[in-house]
């Protein structure tokens, strides 16, 4: 049996079976402190959860303190809290549902709970004032669109232990200048850094063997990319419209380059491909201007191999390294 009550201005669902309480939807504003426990009719309940959309669209909520007994924050719990500037998390939170803080446009800095297991889909999407995010060592994944549209975020450091980075996770983070990815990362999905227009340098983690579709598309300031030996493929539009990219080296392990991988890279003057056999290309990987102006450098004795290979033969200037 559960009962819904209001205590000190906060609405709770109380569960007699396990002595737990969850914060539920209400009209909230100003500063809210969610306690560790609440008492009702002589019984004490531990506040262990914040329900889905409990604070959604509370546009006058400014400050939030979450107690140390809360273990889970529901999906969209604080979505659209456009005045929320500060959040202090309790120590036991392990789960935050998708889009829990999406659209919190005044939120500037976040220190994630140390025990949080993952960053869910769209967790901070559209938090346009967010400049700083600190993640705990328990996080093993960052979901799709997690920080999409965080236009003030200037740097990101994913901790060791993170294994996967979702599609479009940092899409449109136009102030992002510095990215540090862990050795543990072995899965990056499509467009993870699409339109990060301030990003100048990028190093692909050693655990990534395939560059996904649109990974660095529209990163217009990108001028340096480090791709390690062992990478097998370059995905569709991987470097689409990287207008500042002048040189690029593909290691000898690359066996395929997908359509439009270098389209719009109009500053490209040198493309070095170390593979003995020309990587497979099904369709155009670049613009006519790139084929005409960029020098294609290939291994010694392999000019003929590339000169007759589909797509590669379009390069006007092919030379041995």
Secondary structure by P-SEA (a helix, b strand, c coil): cbbbbbcccccccccccccbbbbcccccccbbbbccccccccbbbbbcccccccccccccccbbbbcccccccccccccccccccbbbbccccccccccccccccccccccccccccccccccccccccccbbbbccccccccccccccccccccccccccccccccccccccccccbbbbccccccccccccccccccccccccccccccccccccccccccbbbbcccccccccccccccccccbbbbcccccccccccccccccccbbbbccccccccccccccccccccbbbbbccccaaaaaaccccccccccccc
